[in-house]
């Protein structure tokens, strides 16, 4: 925890990490112009003065205790990746963040309104921490953004026009449980993850046709009407509490991977599973007879959960099946002729 004097650091230094206990003001001219990566660790909590950080810097990471206002002009235009620690909870004024910034991560305590034009136009990845729970107004998120993660406590309505058309990956935290309004999700979105408490009806037309992967959280237990899931969907994961009948026509024809959570224990009617399906995973509680003709011929991987203990009738399993896993309670005769059988 010593003051770093000018001329102490070599001119060819590219990476600098300060230890946990370093908490000294870094004077302008101290850091060499060759520096590209700078990490402050846990206890650092000093104001960064304009001119302190060299124009060569591309990656800047603050430790958990840092909670200082970021002064305009203190972050160099060369910066592409900026990470704030757990305790940072200061307003970030428009014009503070450099235009070349592509990745921005806020820590767990950050819970400030982000005003429009605060985030730079080149930003591609944005992560909010646990405590963030502010309304994000339309025009706040730049059109360059491709990945947005909002952790844990966020539970605000997301208005249509808020999410940019560039967004491909969207992850909501555990507390999010708001109706997703029609027109909210952009047509660029490919991956959507809901948190643990999300339990809202998905209305037809809500999910964009670009979506390929959707994951529902633990509490989701709503009927999925036909037309709710887009035909572009290839991977669908239901959470632990989902236990609804999936009628024929509900699952899109391009679906390849389907995972049911632990509580799912409904009869799967013939015609429910699309002919595109290659991987099917049942959770712990599933224990229903599967009639012949239920499983599509495209299926290659089938996994049953802990409590499945039903007779598997001849003609039930498709000839394309290469991997079959039964749970610990399965006590029935295993049909012959499979390429690979795993019994756990």
C-alpha positions in Angstrom: 0.0 0.0 0.0 2.7 2.5 -1.1 2.3 5.6 -3.3 3.5 4.8 -6.8 6.0 7.5 -7.8 6.5 8.7 -11.4 9.2 6.7 -13.1 8.7 3.7 -10.9 6.9 1.6 -13.5 8.8 0.5 -16.7 7.9 2.1 -20.0 7.1 -1.2 -21.7 4.7 -2.4 -19.0 1.4 -3.7 -20.5 -0.4 -5.4 -17.6 -0.6 -4.1 -14.0 -2.5 -5.5 -11.1 -2.6 -3.9 -7.6 -3.1 -6.1 -4.6 -6.0 -6.2 -2.1 -4.6 -3.6 0.2 -3.6 -1.0 -2.3 -5.5 2.2 -1.7 -3.5 5.2 -2.8 -4.2 8.0 -5.2 -2.6 7.3 -8.6 -1.2 10.6 -9.8 -1.3 11.6 -13.5 1.9 10.6 -15.3 2.5 7.6 -13.1 1.2 4.9 -15.4 3.2 4.2 -18.5 1.8 4.8 -22.0 2.3 1.1 -22.9 -0.3 -0.1 -20.3 -3.2 -2.0 -21.8 -4.7 -3.8 -18.8 -5.2 -2.4 -15.3 -6.7 -4.1 -12.3 -7.4 -2.5 -8.9 -8.2 -5.1 -6.2 -10.5 -5.1 -3.2 -9.8 -2.0 -1.0 -9.0 0.6 -3.7 -11.4 3.5 -3.4 -9.7 6.6 -4.7 -10.9 9.2 -7.3 -9.4 8.7 -10.8 -8.3 12.1 -11.9 -8.4 13.1 -15.6 -5.1 12.3 -17.2 -4.3 9.4 -14.8 -5.1 6.6 -17.1 -3.0 6.3 -20.3 -4.5 6.4 -23.8 -3.2 2.9 -24.4 -5.5 1.3 -21.8 -8.1 -1.1 -23.1 -9.2 -3.1 -20.0 -10.0 -1.6 -16.6 -11.2 -3.5 -13.6 -12.2 -2.0 -10.2 -12.3 -4.0 -7.0 -15.2 -4.5 -4.7 -14.7 -1.3 -2.5 -14.5 1.2 -5.3 -17.3 3.7 -5.1 -16.2 7.0 -6.6 -17.8 9.3 -9.1 -16.3 8.8 -12.6 -15.2 12.3 -13.7 -15.7 13.3 -17.3 -12.5 12.8 -19.2 -11.0 10.4 -16.7 -11.5 7.3 -18.8 -9.4 7.2 -22.0 -11.0 6.7 -25.4 -8.9 3.5 -25.9 -10.9 1.7 -23.2 -13.0 -1.2 -24.5 -13.7 -3.2 -21.3 -14.8 -1.7 -18.0 -15.8 -3.6 -14.9 -17.0 -2.1 -11.7 -16.9 -3.9 -8.4 -19.6 -4.8 -5.9 -19.9 -1.5 -4.0 -20.0 0.9 -7.0 -23.2 2.8 -6.9 -22.7 6.2 -8.5 -24.6 8.0 -11.2 -22.8 7.7 -14.5 -23.4 10.9 -16.4 -23.8 11.1 -20.2 -20.4 11.6 -21.9 -18.4 9.9 -19.1 -18.0 6.5 -20.8 -15.6 6.5 -23.8 -17.1 5.8 -27.3 -14.9 2.8 -27.9 -16.3 0.9 -24.9 -17.7 -2.5 -26.0 -18.1 -4.4 -22.6 -19.5 -2.8 -19.4 -20.2 -4.6 -16.2 -21.8 -3.1 -13.1 -21.4 -4.7 -9.7 -24.0 -6.0 -7.3 -24.8 -2.8 -5.5 -25.3 -0.6 -8.5 -28.9 0.7 -8.6 -28.9 4.0 -10.4 -31.0 5.3 -13.3 -29.1 5.1 -16.5 -30.2 8.0 -18.6 -30.5 8.0 -22.4 -27.2 8.7 -24.2 -25.1 7.5 -21.2 -24.1 4.3 -22.8 -21.7 4.6 -25.8 -22.8 3.6 -29.3 -20.2 0.8 -29.7 -21.3 -1.1 -26.6 -22.0 -4.8 -27.3 -22.2 -6.4 -23.9 -23.9 -4.9 -20.8 -24.3 -6.6 -17.4 -26.2 -5.2 -14.4 -25.6 -6.6 -11.0 -27.8 -8.1 -8.3 -29.5 -4.9 -6.9 -30.2 -3.1 -10.2 -34.0 -2.5 -10.3 -34.6 0.7 -12.3 -36.8 1.3 -15.3 -34.8 1.3 -18.5 -36.4 3.9 -20.8 -36.5 3.5 -24.6 -33.4 5.1 -26.1 -31.2 4.1 -23.2 -29.6 1.0 -24.7 -27.5 1.6 -27.8 -28.3 -0.1 -31.2 -24.9 -1.8 -31.0 -25.9 -3.9 -28.0 -25.9 -7.7 -28.6 -25.9 -9.2 -25.1 -27.8 -7.9 -22.0 -27.8 -9.5 -18.6 -29.9 -8.1 -15.8 -29.3 -10.0 -12.5 -31.4 -11.0 -9.6 -33.6 -8.1 -8.2 -34.7 -6.5 -11.5 -38.5 -6.6 -11.8 -39.6 -3.7 -14.0 -41.8 -3.7 -17.1 -39.8 -3.6 -20.2 -41.6 -1.3 -22.7 -41.7 -1.9 -26.4 -38.8 0.0 -28.0 -36.5 -0.4 -25.0 -34.5 -3.3 -26.4 -32.4 -2.5 -29.5 -32.8 -4.4 -32.7 -29.2 -5.6 -32.5 -29.8 -7.6 -29.3 -29.2 -11.4 -29.7 -28.9 -12.6 -26.1 -31.1 -11.5 -23.2 -31.0 -12.9 -19.6 -33.3 -11.8 -16.8 -32.5 -12.4 -13.2 -34.3 -14.4 -10.5 -37.0 -11.8 -9.5 -38.2 -10.8 -12.9 -41.9 -11.6 -13.2 -43.5 -9.1 -15.6 -45.7 -9.7 -18.6 -43.7 -9.5 -21.8 -45.6 -7.2 -24.0 -46.0 -7.8 -27.7 -43.3 -5.9 -29.6 -40.9 -5.8 -26.6 -38.5 -8.5 -27.8 -36.5 -7.5 -31.0 -36.5 -9.6 -34.1 -32.7 -10.0 -33.7 -33.0 -12.0 -30.4 -31.8 -15.6 -30.6 -31.3 -16.6 -26.9 -33.8 -15.7 -24.1 -33.4 -16.8 -20.5 -36.0 -16.1 -17.8 -35.1 -16.2 -14.1 -36.4 -18.3 -11.2 -39.6 -16.4 -10.4 -40.9 -15.7 -13.9 -44.4 -17.2 -14.3 -46.3 -15.3 -16.9 -48.4 -16.5 -19.8 -46.5 -16.3 -23.1 -49.0 -14.9 -25.6 -48.8 -15.8 -29.3 -46.8 -13.3 -31.2 -44.7 -12.3 -28.1 -41.6 -14.3 -28.9 -39.8 -13.2 -32.1 -39.3 -15.5 -35.1 -35.5 -15.2 -34.7 -35.5 -17.0 -31.3 -33.6 -20.3 -31.3 -33.1 -20.9 -27.5 -35.4 -20.2 -24.6 -35.0 -21.2 -21.0 -37.7 -20.9 -18.4 -36.9 -20.6 -14.7 -37.9 -22.7 -11.8 -41.4 -21.2 -11.1 -42.7 -21.2 -14.6 -45.9 -23.3 -14.8 -48.1 -21.9 -17.5 -49.9 -23.5 -20.4 -48.0 -23.0 -23.6 -50.8 -22.5 -26.3 -50.1 -23.5 -29.9 -48.5 -20.6 -31.7 -46.7 -19.2 -28.6 -43.3 -20.7 -29.5 -41.8 -19.5 -32.8 -40.9 -22.0 -35.5 -37.2 -20.8 -35.3 -36.9 -22.4 -31.9 -34.4 -25.3 -31.6 -33.7 -25.6 -27.9 -36.4 -25.4 -25.2 -35.9 -25.8 -21.4 -38.6 -25.8 -18.8 -37.9 -25.2 -15.2 -38.5 -27.4 -12.1 -42.2 -26.5 -11.5 -43.5 -26.8 -15.0 -46.2 -29.5 -15.1 -48.6 -28.7 -17.9 -49.9 -30.9 -20.7 -48.2 -30.1 -23.9 -50.8 -30.6 -26.6 -50.0 -31.5 -30.2 -49.1 -28.4 -32.2 -47.5 -26.5 -29.2 -43.9 -27.3 -30.0 -42.4 -25.9 -33.2 -41.3 -28.1 -36.0 -37.6 -27.1 -35.8 -37.2 -28.0 -32.2 -34.2 -30.3 -31.7 -33.6 -30.3 -27.9 -36.4 -30.4 -25.2 -35.8 -30.5 -21.5 -38.5 -30.9 -18.9 -37.9 -30.0 -15.2 -38.2 -32.2 -12.2 -42.0 -31.9 -11.5 -43.2 -32.6 -15.0 -45.4 -35.7 -14.9 -47.9 -35.4 -17.7 -48.9 -37.8 -20.4 -47.2 -36.9 -23.7 -49.8 -37.5 -26.4 -48.7 -38.9 -29.8 -48.1 -36.0 -32.2 -46.9 -33.7 -29.4 -43.2 -34.1 -30.1 -42.0 -32.7 -33.5 -40.2 -34.9 -36.0 -37.1 -32.6 -35.7 -36.4 -33.6 -32.1 -33.1 -35.3 -31.4 -32.6 -34.8 -27.6 -35.4 -35.3 -25.0 -34.8 -35.1 -21.3 -37.4 -35.8 -18.6 -37.0 -34.7 -15.0 -37.1 -36.6 -11.7 -40.9 -37.0 -11.3 -41.8 -38.1 -14.8 -43.4 -41.6 -14.6 -45.9 -42.0 -17.4 -46.4 -44.7 -20.0 -45.1 -43.7 -23.4 -47.3 -45.2 -26.1 -45.7 -46.4 -29.3 -45.7 -43.6 -31.9 -45.1 -40.9 -29.3 -41.3 -40.5 -29.7 -40.3 -39.2 -33.1 -38.0 -41.2 -35.4 -35.5 -38.4 -35.3 -34.7 -38.9 -31.6 -31.1 -39.9 -30.8 -30.8 -39.1 -27.1 -33.4 -39.9 -24.5 -33.0 -39.4 -20.7 -35.5 -40.5 -18.0 -35.4 -39.1 -14.5 -35.1 -40.7 -11.1 -38.7 -42.0 -10.7 -39.5 -43.4 -14.1 -40.4 -47.0 -13.8 -42.8 -47.9 -16.7 -42.7 -50.8 -19.1 -41.2 -49.7 -22.4 -43.4 -51.4 -25.0 -42.0 -52.7 -28.3 -42.0 -50.0 -31.0 -41.8 -47.2 -28.4 -38.1 -46.4 -29.0 -37.1 -45.1 -32.4 -34.4 -46.9 -34.4 -32.3 -43.7 -34.5 -31.8 -43.8 -30.8 -28.1 -44.0 -29.8 -28.1 -43.0 -26.1 -30.7 -44.0 -23.6 -30.5 -43.2 -19.8 -32.8 -44.6 -17.1 -33.0 -43.3 -13.6 -32.2 -45.2 -10.4 -35.8 -46.4 -9.8 -36.2 -48.1 -13.2 -36.7 -51.8 -12.6 -38.2 -52.9 -15.9 -36.7 -55.1 -18.7 -34.5 -53.1 -21.0 -35.4 -53.6 -24.7 -32.6 -55.1 -26.7 -31.0 -53.7 -29.9 -29.9 -50.3 -28.7 -26.5 -49.0 -29.7 -25.8 -47.5 -26.3 -27.5 -47.9 -22.9 -26.6 -45.9 -19.8 -28.2 -47.0 -16.6 -27.4 -44.8 -13.5 
